[in-house]
């Protein structure tokens, strides 16, 4: 939880772990409702750029979802799937983390940053 100065109360948070291609893990806190991409950019996670600001046009936030988390995410939209089809290094575990809106059931989510960028 973090304090929301505008409301003077605590905001619920979840933990998201980003794993770089070398296996280094970085766990950060994220407010509910934010995207995993917003969280990565805010915390300066290397390899997640989010150049389009989450508008689903660049794929610079491409990640692989850890196997144990894949069934806990909503399936990708048609537009996300089409962009992933054009993304280098995409697999069945690929997602654009700008499209992952964090909710309480995502606490502990693990996202792997692919080596091909």
Steps between C-alpha positions, in 0.01 A plus 500: 500500500610854431351826619292682238559869580190613310274285718718480812457122516690187406473357147508124450809373320618180334852371445624431148832332425685573176771250404765618255657270238790423735264385775528808722173557682354839592184513708309828511174621649214616278166663573193299401365599160837607359650307212809287544669725240424819697643331805819390323560843347431677832756277673757520217496129419753449217357345183148641540477824304130559433577743217135529393378564854280193503314572175568154356715606205867433582560172692789654699337354811503140375539244780457127551260410778632237740317169443326497838347842427377453143156368597450784750507772234221593263576377148656753261265705285495451125704820453761388754525157336552659159782719631659204677493308170738766365720511810846343493540220752127469574377166636172365635602653834542849350300801606533875469517608861318826418193278462533335841289699749600405851238371741521332843535151349820616324695543822828318436469510118825404327589641157810401306667755275611331176858535377391596146407865498 
